[in-house]
């Protein structure tokens, strides 16, 4: 299922970074304006607090792999 709101966010970060969101109930990472995730992590979103789930639904901007590590650690701790 395509999500136009997510696609617009992906276009906004084209060549500027990554976007962390949700794909098939798991945390996923998109890059370079791609419509499909670059990576899907084995972390189910359903076990996260509602506020965190909403942040992921809205998309979390990631500027580097170090930033990704920090954000994932904060989400999953």
N, CA, C and O of each residue as an XYZ file, in Angstrom:
308
protein
N       0.842     -1.169      0.000
C       0.000      0.000      0.000
C       0.897      1.244      0.000
O       1.776      1.396      0.848
N       0.653      2.121     -0.964
C       1.439      3.350     -1.034
C       0.839      4.400     -0.115
O      -0.380      4.488      0.032
N       1.710      5.199      0.506
C       1.272      6.258      1.414
C       1.755      7.580      0.855
O       2.938      7.900      0.968
N       0.853      8.367      0.246
C       1.266      9.628     -0.370
C       1.972     10.570      0.602
O       2.926     11.243      0.212
N       1.524     10.633      1.865
C       2.174     11.523      2.826
C       3.620     11.114      3.057
O       4.497     11.971      3.166
N       3.872      9.833      3.132
C       5.239      9.342      3.323
C       6.068      9.609      2.072
O       7.245      9.961      2.161
N       5.455      9.440      0.920
C       6.180      9.690     -0.329
C       6.611     11.153     -0.421
O       7.727     11.437     -0.855
N       5.749     12.078     -0.020
C       6.117     13.490     -0.034
C       7.300     13.749      0.895
O       8.206     14.507      0.551
N       7.293     13.119      2.074
C       8.414     13.293      3.002
C       9.694     12.715      2.410
O      10.776     13.279      2.567
N       9.551     11.580      1.727
C      10.726     10.982      1.102
C      11.309     11.930      0.060
O      12.527     12.087     -0.020
N      10.467     12.549     -0.721
C      10.939     13.507     -1.726
C      11.641     14.688     -1.062
O      12.607     15.225     -1.605
N      11.159     15.090      0.104
C      11.740     16.229      0.810
C      13.153     15.942      1.296
O      13.948     16.869      1.447
N      13.484     14.673      1.543
C      14.824     14.344      2.019
C      15.710     13.771      0.913
O      16.776     13.219      1.187
N      15.266     13.905     -0.324
C      16.031     13.414     -1.463
C      17.467     13.924     -1.397
O      17.710     15.130     -1.371
N      18.397     13.002     -1.371
C      19.828     13.284     -1.309
C      20.260     14.049     -0.065
O      21.414     14.466      0.026
N      19.383     14.238      0.866
C      19.725     14.990      2.066
C      19.781     14.118      3.308
O      20.242     14.570      4.356
N      19.330     12.903      3.211
C      19.346     12.056      4.395
C      18.423     10.870      4.262
O      18.203     10.343      3.172
N      17.891     10.466      5.388
C      17.059      9.280      5.474
C      15.784      9.609      6.239
O      15.692     10.641      6.905
N      14.820      8.734      6.136
C      13.582      8.885      6.878
C      13.260      7.556      7.558
O      13.204      6.511      6.910
N      13.052      7.612      8.857
C      12.690      6.436      9.632
C      11.178      6.426      9.777
O      10.584      7.435     10.158
N      10.556      5.303      9.479
C       9.104      5.197      9.540
C       8.670      3.767      9.803
O       9.372      3.001     10.463
N       7.500      3.416      9.278
C       6.917      2.096      9.528
C       6.609      1.415      8.199
O       6.063      2.027      7.281
N       6.969      0.144      8.116
C       6.606     -0.691      6.973
C       6.212     -2.052      7.517
O       6.995     -2.706      8.206
N       5.004     -2.471      7.208
C       4.486     -3.774      7.626
C       4.643     -3.997      9.127
O       4.988     -5.092      9.571
N       4.381     -2.936      9.905
C       4.401     -3.053     11.359
C       5.773     -3.034     11.998
O       5.895     -3.224     13.208
N       6.815     -2.806     11.198
C       8.177     -2.774     11.728
C       8.823     -1.429     11.398
O       8.382     -0.724     10.491
N       9.873     -1.084     12.145
C      10.613      0.137     11.882
C      11.379     -0.040     10.570
O      12.036     -1.058     10.348
N      11.279      0.971      9.707
C      11.931      0.893      8.399
C      12.653      2.200      8.095
O      12.328      3.253      8.643
N      13.642      2.105      7.205
C      14.454      3.257      6.824
C      14.408      3.425      5.311
O      14.660      2.487      4.555
N      14.076      4.650      4.887
C      14.072      4.993      3.474
C      15.230      5.938      3.196
O      15.647      6.689      4.077
N      15.753      5.905      1.968
C      16.815      6.839      1.595
C      16.615      7.329      0.175
O      15.923      6.710     -0.635
N      17.242      8.458     -0.097
C      17.326      9.007     -1.451
C      15.986      9.077     -2.174
O      15.938      8.885     -3.389
N      14.907      9.345     -1.463
C      13.602      9.511     -2.092
C      13.014      8.238     -2.659
O      12.103      8.294     -3.485
N      13.513      7.099     -2.235
C      13.004      5.823     -2.722
C      11.604      5.549     -2.182
O      11.296      5.899     -1.043
N      10.772      4.934     -2.983
C       9.419      4.594     -2.549
C       9.412      3.369     -1.639
O       8.521      3.218     -0.804
N      10.395      2.504     -1.799
C      10.495      1.297     -0.974
C      11.592      1.490      0.065
O      12.578      2.181     -0.193
N      11.427      0.884      1.235
C      12.442      1.051      2.276
C      13.786      0.470      1.864
O      13.869     -0.539      1.164
N      14.820      1.136      2.318
C      16.182      0.667      2.115
C      16.464     -0.504      3.052
O      17.172     -1.448      2.703
N      15.886     -0.413      4.259
C      16.070     -1.470      5.253
C      14.858     -1.522      6.174
O      14.334     -0.485      6.583
N      14.417     -2.730      6.497
C      13.351     -2.936      7.482
C      13.982     -3.651      8.665
O      14.574     -4.721      8.523
N      13.844     -3.037      9.838
C      14.438     -3.588     11.051
C      13.464     -4.554     11.718
O      12.252     -4.382     11.585
N      13.953     -5.558     12.428
C      13.082     -6.560     13.046
C      12.464     -6.091     14.364
O      12.316     -6.877     15.300
N      12.111     -4.825     14.431
C      11.548     -4.259     15.655
C      10.077     -3.934     15.436
O       9.764     -3.022     14.672
N       9.159     -4.659     16.089
C       7.733     -4.375     15.918
C       7.349     -3.045     16.564
O       7.699     -2.769     17.712
N       6.631     -2.238     15.809
C       6.207     -0.920     16.272
C       5.126     -1.037     17.348
O       5.028     -0.165     18.211
N       4.334     -2.074     17.312
C       3.201     -2.231     18.229
C       3.611     -2.257     19.700
O       2.798     -1.942     20.569
N       4.854     -2.626     19.991
C       5.292     -2.692     21.393
C       5.806     -1.346     21.906
O       6.090     -1.203     23.095
N       5.926     -0.370     21.021
C       6.416      0.950     21.407
C       5.280      1.801     21.968
O       4.115      1.542     21.665
N       5.595      2.809     22.777
C       4.563      3.709     23.296
C       3.836      4.415     22.142
O       4.398      4.600     21.062
N       2.593      4.800     22.386
C       1.765      5.431     21.357
C       2.424      6.678     20.778
O       2.337      6.916     19.573
N       3.075      7.471     21.611
C       3.734      8.692     21.140
C       4.857      8.362     20.157
O       5.015      9.035     19.139
N       5.623      7.341     20.460
C       6.713      6.920     19.581
C       6.158      6.372     18.276
O       6.707      6.633     17.206
N       5.072      5.615     18.362
C       4.442      5.099     17.155
C       3.998      6.238     16.250
O       4.160      6.167     15.031
N       3.436      7.295     16.844
C       2.987      8.441     16.061
C       4.169      9.152     15.413
O       4.078      9.579     14.262
N       5.275      9.282     16.138
C       6.479      9.897     15.571
C       6.937      9.119     14.339
O       7.303      9.708     13.322
N       6.914      7.798     14.442
C       7.323      6.972     13.309
C       6.327      7.090     12.162
O       6.730      7.105     10.999
N       5.042      7.175     12.465
C       4.041      7.359     11.403
C       4.276      8.664     10.669
O       4.083      8.737      9.455
N       4.689      9.696     11.392
C       4.960     11.000     10.787
C       6.299     11.021     10.061
O       6.511     11.838      9.165
N       7.200     10.122     10.447
C       8.531     10.069      9.855
C       9.534     10.829     10.694
O       9.287     11.968     11.088
N      10.647     10.212     10.963
C      11.721     10.818     11.752
C      12.914     11.029     10.836
O      13.433     10.075     10.257
N      13.344     12.258     10.704
C      14.465     12.614      9.823
C      15.761     12.084     10.423
O      16.023     12.249     11.614
N      16.566     11.447      9.581
C      17.858     10.900      9.964
C      18.903     11.476      9.011
O      18.770     11.347      7.794
N      19.933     12.103      9.552
C      20.934     12.763      8.711
C      22.207     11.954      8.504
O      22.994     12.265      7.610
N      22.423     10.921      9.316
C      23.643     10.125      9.188
C      23.433      8.771      9.855
O      22.446      8.555     10.558
N      24.363      7.879      9.626
C      24.279      6.571     10.266
C      24.475      6.688     11.775
O      23.881      5.923     12.535
N      25.290      7.624     12.209
C      25.447      7.858     13.652
C      24.123      8.324     14.254
O      23.734      7.894     15.340
N      23.445      9.201     13.540
C      22.133      9.685     13.962
C      21.147      8.519     14.018
O      20.342      8.431     14.945
N      21.208      7.632     13.035
C      20.329      6.462     13.020
C      20.568      5.603     14.259
O      19.618      5.198     14.929
N      21.830      5.327     14.564
C      22.145      4.517     15.749
C      21.576      5.151     17.014
O      20.992      4.466     17.853
N      21.754      6.482     17.146
C      21.275      7.199     18.323
C      19.741      7.148     18.399
O      19.188      6.883     19.466
N      19.065      7.394     17.296
C      17.598      7.406     17.292
C      17.048      6.008     17.594
O      16.122      5.869     18.393
N      17.603      4.986     16.968
C      17.144      3.621     17.238
C      17.361      3.245     18.696
O      16.495      2.632     19.321
N      18.511      3.611     19.231
C      18.777      3.322     20.650
C      17.757      4.008     21.545
O      17.261      3.409     22.499
N      17.444      5.258     21.243
C      16.449      5.987     22.045
C      15.049      5.395     21.889
O      14.297      5.312     22.860
N      14.699      4.986     20.677
C      13.375      4.405     20.449
C      13.193      3.089     21.183
O      12.119      2.799     21.711
N      14.254      2.300     21.210
C      14.144      0.928     21.709
C      14.578      0.763     23.146
O      14.574     -0.355     23.662
N      14.955      1.849     23.811
C      15.383      1.713     25.207
C      14.220      1.928     26.160
O      14.395      1.851     27.376
